Amino acid sequence: MTSIENIYDCFLKSTKVSTDSRKIDNGCIFFALKGENFNGNKYAHDALKKGAAYAVVDEKEYATDENILLVENVLSTLQQLARYHRKQLGLPILAITGSNGKTTTKELISTVLSRKFKASFTQGNLNNHIGVPLTLLAMDKNTEFGVVEMGANHRGEIADLCQIADPDFGIITNIGRAHLEGFGSFEGVIKTKGELYDYLAKKKGIVFYNADNKILKELSESLTERISYGKENATFTGAPIQSPPFMHVKANFKKGVLYLNSNLIGDFNFENILAAACIGNHFNVDPLKIQQAIKEYQPSNNRSQLITRGEIKIIMDAYNANPTSMRASIESFLENLKGEKFLILGDMLELGEYSIEEHAKIVGTIPTEIRNNAFLVGDEFSKANKDVSIKTFIHVDELYAYLKNEPIKNGNILIKGSRGIQLEKVLDLFN
């Protein structure tokens, strides 16, 4: 078996890490991962032919070339390599987790820190047991600060990811009713997200926490190294400033007040913006550069995006959804936008035995006066909705066909749901 030291020597000689034999860059090191429906070992030779410098396999029959490295388990080797590389670099790492807003907060924090440091951070949502190692292995000797997003849908996952990334700093954006199927209960969500605090407590690392969030405040009380942000009674304070549909923040820096204008939609983004400002402030990023970074950040990938199509304004937030984020999005949308309003809501996935109950609660939050302008999509909403005035569709294609014949011509539309429902398809109707 090839040692981690030898793997690391090969990694340093390579150009990058690849886990997809269909996307091989010249000089890369290919890790032959396995899945339920594929075996990467079978493509090791193919990867070398396409230009990979090395391939890492865990089945002896495929280790027939001097540049094919045999290990006990490819996935665990990838994780070990990432931790080993992180130790060699010795740079500061900040970890981010949470039920909602972690990707937006990660993007904001990274944008702010990049105004002072050569920062490297999680791309997209590569935040799981494979994504975190890939994020770490993308960092190099020129990296001055690392920001790593950590996602989880089962207990123990955050603890495992902390063992790989070994963070020095951490932030939990919030804790909501997400992935209940895997966590078993809301208490399971709290325990799992809190694993980041547990790791940093043992390491004596610093936790940034939202003092306005009762759960996070209680979880952080036993920590000696913690920095708070919030509306008041916090280390770093600020206040939300609504400029519909955008969220701005009045932030209190040591030298005075700054208004942080953003391109983010929704009241819930107040805490995301304030967190980024707090962390930037802690690491001595110039407040004016923090202000500029937040102002220039543009949301993408169907996360809190404002899309204008003629007389229609669309709030597109359909990358993921859970009961907490769904409720917050609806409340913010109804409160802050003027004019006729429409709701297009898709199923919230991975809620397990709580699914029907949670979907029924969301239906109950829709005000009577706009129920005729509400459209629900998916199996779970179809089972949960008992109000015949709310139009419900099993599949997004059925909604598409309906809206094609009964088009929305003006007003404001909130599109919110889990990525698997594919609500982005309806955007084509508004071109």
ABEGO torsion letter per residue (X at the ends): XBBAAAAAAAAAABABBBABAABBBBGBBBBBBBBAABBAAAAAAAAAAAGBABBBBABAAABABAABBBBABAAAAAAAAAAAAAAAAGBBBBBBBEABGAAAAAAAAAAAAAAABBBBBBBEABABAAAAAAAAAABBAABABBBBBBBBABBGAAAAAAAAAGBABBBBABBBBBGAAAAGBAAAAAAAAAAAAAAAAAAGBBBBBBAABAAAAAAAAABABBBBBEABGBABBBBBBBBOABBBBBBBBAAEBBBBBBABBEAAAAAAAAAAAAAAAAAGBBAAAAAAAAAABBBBGGBGBBBBBEABBBBBBAABBBAAAAAAAAAAAAAABBEBBBBBBBBBBGAEAAAAAAAAAAAAABBAAAAAABBBBEAAAAAABABAABBBBABAAAAAAAAAABBBABEBBBBBEBAAAGAAAAAAAAX
